[in-house]
Each structure stands twice: as C-alpha cells, then as structure tokens.
Amino acid sequence: MFVRVKVTPNSPRKSVQIVASLRVGDKVRQKIVRYIGVAQNDEELEELKLLAESIKIQMEAGSQQL
C-alpha cells in the first residue's frame, strides 16, 4: 500500500488516497483502499498526507495480526 496524491487539472485541489497495487494476470491494477480527503493548499496537503500515513500503518498492523 502507498499514499497517492492526485492533482485535479486546472484546479488547486489535490486528492489524497491510500492505494494498493494488485496483480491481475500480467497487469498491475491499483485499488483505492481508503479515500482520505481533498486539500485546497499545501498546508492541508501535508496534514492529509500525515493522516494517510498513520491510517496506512494502522491498516498494515491490523492485517498482520490475523
């Protein structure tokens, strides 16, 4: 899993998502595991990225306890 920042064309908005890479046949697909939010500026973007990293760590720790 990794944190992805998608930029909206012609807009200052940036979406923050937690994404997992899955192999389907011989291709790699990306599945959005959790949508974190939309940042309007760089300050909000940094906060959302930190939040996404902490959620990702919790999700990975939870999946290893199985």
Backbone as JSON Lines, residues from 0, in Angstrom:
{"i":0,"aa":"M","n":[0.84,-1.18,0.0],"ca":[0.0,0.0,0.0],"c":[0.89,1.24,0.0]}
{"i":1,"aa":"F","n":[0.34,2.29,-0.55],"ca":[1.06,3.55,-0.57],"c":[0.05,4.7,-0.6]}
{"i":2,"aa":"V","n":[0.54,5.9,-0.28],"ca":[-0.29,7.1,-0.29],"c":[-0.11,7.77,-1.65]}
{"i":3,"aa":"R","n":[-1.24,8.05,-2.32],"ca":[-1.2,8.69,-3.63],"c":[-1.86,10.06,-3.53]}
{"i":4,"aa":"V","n":[-1.25,11.04,-4.2],"ca":[-1.82,12.38,-4.3],"c":[-2.18,12.6,-5.76]}
{"i":5,"aa":"K","n":[-3.46,12.78,-6.03],"ca":[-3.92,13.02,-7.4],"c":[-4.24,14.5,-7.56]}
{"i":6,"aa":"V","n":[-3.72,15.09,-8.61],"ca":[-3.91,16.51,-8.89],"c":[-5.09,16.66,-9.83]}
{"i":7,"aa":"T","n":[-6.01,17.57,-9.49],"ca":[-7.14,17.89,-10.36],"c":[-6.68,18.9,-11.41]}
{"i":8,"aa":"P","n":[-6.87,18.6,-12.69],"ca":[-6.44,19.54,-13.73],"c":[-7.15,20.89,-13.62]}
{"i":9,"aa":"N","n":[-6.4,21.95,-13.85],"ca":[-6.94,23.32,-13.84],"c":[-7.58,23.7,-12.51]}
{"i":10,"aa":"S","n":[-7.11,23.12,-11.42],"ca":[-7.67,23.41,-10.11],"c":[-6.56,23.26,-9.07]}
{"i":11,"aa":"P","n":[-6.65,24.0,-7.98],"ca":[-5.63,23.85,-6.93],"c":[-5.88,22.64,-6.02]}
{"i":12,"aa":"R","n":[-6.96,21.92,-6.25],"ca":[-7.32,20.8,-5.37],"c":[-6.47,19.56,-5.64]}
{"i":13,"aa":"K","n":[-6.14,18.85,-4.54],"ca":[-5.37,17.61,-4.64],"c":[-6.04,16.58,-3.74]}
{"i":14,"aa":"S","n":[-6.32,15.41,-4.29],"ca":[-6.95,14.33,-3.54],"c":[-5.88,13.42,-2.96]}
{"i":15,"aa":"V","n":[-6.1,13.0,-1.71],"ca":[-5.17,12.09,-1.04],"c":[-5.89,10.76,-0.85]}
{"i":16,"aa":"Q","n":[-5.24,9.67,-1.28],"ca":[-5.84,8.34,-1.23],"c":[-4.8,7.34,-0.75]}
{"i":17,"aa":"I","n":[-5.28,6.25,-0.12],"ca":[-4.43,5.11,0.18],"c":[-4.76,4.07,-0.88]}
{"i":18,"aa":"V","n":[-3.73,3.59,-1.57],"ca":[-3.91,2.73,-2.74],"c":[-3.11,1.45,-2.55]}
{"i":19,"aa":"A","n":[-3.69,0.33,-3.0],"ca":[-2.99,-0.96,-3.0],"c":[-2.79,-1.39,-4.44]}
{"i":20,"aa":"S","n":[-1.62,-1.95,-4.73],"ca":[-1.33,-2.47,-6.06],"c":[-1.66,-3.95,-6.09]}
{"i":21,"aa":"L","n":[-2.48,-4.36,-7.05],"ca":[-2.89,-5.75,-7.18],"c":[-2.5,-6.26,-8.56]}
{"i":22,"aa":"R","n":[-1.99,-7.47,-8.63],"ca":[-1.64,-8.06,-9.91],"c":[-2.83,-8.88,-10.4]}
{"i":23,"aa":"V","n":[-3.32,-8.55,-11.6],"ca":[-4.41,-9.25,-12.25],"c":[-3.86,-9.79,-13.56]}
{"i":24,"aa":"G","n":[-3.61,-11.1,-13.59],"ca":[-2.98,-11.67,-14.77],"c":[-1.56,-11.16,-14.86]}
{"i":25,"aa":"D","n":[-1.23,-10.53,-15.97],"ca":[0.11,-9.97,-16.13],"c":[0.14,-8.45,-15.99]}
{"i":26,"aa":"K","n":[-0.97,-7.87,-15.52],"ca":[-1.05,-6.42,-15.36],"c":[-1.17,-6.06,-13.88]}
{"i":27,"aa":"V","n":[-0.72,-4.87,-13.55],"ca":[-0.84,-4.36,-12.18],"c":[-1.96,-3.34,-12.15]}
{"i":28,"aa":"R","n":[-2.91,-3.55,-11.25],"ca":[-4.04,-2.63,-11.07],"c":[-3.89,-1.94,-9.73]}
{"i":29,"aa":"Q","n":[-4.39,-0.73,-9.64],"ca":[-4.37,-0.01,-8.38],"c":[-5.8,0.13,-7.87]}
{"i":30,"aa":"K","n":[-5.99,-0.27,-6.61],"ca":[-7.31,-0.2,-5.99],"c":[-7.25,0.81,-4.85]}
{"i":31,"aa":"I","n":[-8.21,1.72,-4.83],"ca":[-8.29,2.7,-3.74],"c":[-8.83,1.98,-2.51]}
{"i":32,"aa":"V","n":[-8.01,1.92,-1.47],"ca":[-8.39,1.24,-0.24],"c":[-9.15,2.21,0.67]}
{"i":33,"aa":"R","n":[-8.66,3.45,0.74],"ca":[-9.3,4.45,1.59],"c":[-9.1,5.82,0.98]}
{"i":34,"aa":"Y","n":[-10.18,6.58,0.88],"ca":[-10.13,7.96,0.4],"c":[-9.97,8.84,1.62]}
{"i":35,"aa":"I","n":[-8.95,9.68,1.65],"ca":[-8.66,10.5,2.83],"c":[-9.3,11.87,2.75]}
{"i":36,"aa":"G","n":[-9.17,12.57,1.63],"ca":[-9.79,13.88,1.52],"c":[-9.17,14.72,0.41]}
{"i":37,"aa":"V","n":[-9.62,15.99,0.34],"ca":[-9.16,16.92,-0.69],"c":[-8.48,18.1,-0.01]}
{"i":38,"aa":"A","n":[-7.29,18.43,-0.5],"ca":[-6.53,19.57,0.02],"c":[-6.67,20.75,-0.93]}
{"i":39,"aa":"Q","n":[-6.9,21.92,-0.36],"ca":[-7.0,23.14,-1.15],"c":[-5.66,23.86,-1.26]}
{"i":40,"aa":"N","n":[-4.76,23.62,-0.28],"ca":[-3.46,24.29,-0.3],"c":[-2.39,23.32,0.22]}
{"i":41,"aa":"D","n":[-1.14,23.78,0.22],"ca":[-0.03,22.91,0.62],"c":[-0.08,22.52,2.09]}
{"i":42,"aa":"E","n":[-0.58,23.42,2.93],"ca":[-0.69,23.13,4.36],"c":[-1.66,21.97,4.6]}
{"i":43,"aa":"E","n":[-2.83,22.04,3.98],"ca":[-3.81,20.96,4.11],"c":[-3.28,19.66,3.51]}
{"i":44,"aa":"L","n":[-2.53,19.78,2.42],"ca":[-1.97,18.6,1.77],"c":[-1.03,17.85,2.72]}
{"i":45,"aa":"E","n":[-0.17,18.57,3.4],"ca":[0.77,17.94,4.34],"c":[0.02,17.26,5.48]}
{"i":46,"aa":"E","n":[-1.04,17.91,6.0],"ca":[-1.83,17.31,7.08],"c":[-2.51,16.03,6.62]}
{"i":47,"aa":"L","n":[-3.08,16.05,5.42],"ca":[-3.76,14.87,4.9],"c":[-2.77,13.74,4.62]}
{"i":48,"aa":"K","n":[-1.58,14.08,4.16],"ca":[-0.57,13.05,3.9],"c":[-0.12,12.39,5.21]}
{"i":49,"aa":"L","n":[0.04,13.18,6.26],"ca":[0.4,12.61,7.56],"c":[-0.72,11.72,8.09]}
{"i":50,"aa":"L","n":[-1.96,12.17,7.95],"ca":[-3.1,11.36,8.37],"c":[-3.15,10.06,7.58]}
{"i":51,"aa":"A","n":[-2.94,10.13,6.29],"ca":[-2.97,8.94,5.44],"c":[-1.88,7.95,5.84]}
{"i":52,"aa":"E","n":[-0.69,8.45,6.14],"ca":[0.4,7.56,6.56],"c":[0.06,6.86,7.86]}
{"i":53,"aa":"S","n":[-0.53,7.58,8.82],"ca":[-0.87,6.95,10.09],"c":[-1.98,5.91,9.91]}
{"i":54,"aa":"I","n":[-2.96,6.19,9.07],"ca":[-4.03,5.22,8.8],"c":[-3.46,4.0,8.09]}
{"i":55,"aa":"K","n":[-2.55,4.22,7.16],"ca":[-1.92,3.11,6.43],"c":[-1.16,2.2,7.39]}
{"i":56,"aa":"I","n":[-0.43,2.77,8.33],"ca":[0.32,1.98,9.31],"c":[-0.63,1.17,10.17]}
{"i":57,"aa":"Q","n":[-1.75,1.77,10.6],"ca":[-2.74,1.05,11.39],"c":[-3.35,-0.09,10.6]}
{"i":58,"aa":"M","n":[-3.65,0.14,9.33],"ca":[-4.25,-0.9,8.5],"c":[-3.27,-2.05,8.29]}
{"i":59,"aa":"E","n":[-2.0,-1.74,8.05],"ca":[-1.0,-2.78,7.85],"c":[-0.77,-3.57,9.13]}
{"i":60,"aa":"A","n":[-0.77,-2.9,10.28],"ca":[-0.59,-3.6,11.56],"c":[-1.79,-4.5,11.84]}
{"i":61,"aa":"G","n":[-2.99,-4.03,11.5],"ca":[-4.19,-4.84,11.71],"c":[-4.23,-6.06,10.83]}
{"i":62,"aa":"S","n":[-3.74,-5.96,9.61],"ca":[-3.76,-7.11,8.71],"c":[-2.71,-8.14,9.08]}
{"i":63,"aa":"Q","n":[-1.65,-7.75,9.78],"ca":[-0.61,-8.69,10.18],"c":[-1.01,-9.47,11.42]}
{"i":64,"aa":"Q","n":[-2.01,-9.0,12.16],"ca":[-2.43,-9.68,13.38],"c":[-3.31,-10.89,13.1]}
{"i":65,"aa":"L","n":[-3.75,-11.06,11.87],"ca":[-4.63,-12.18,11.53],"c":[-3.96,-13.47,11.65]}
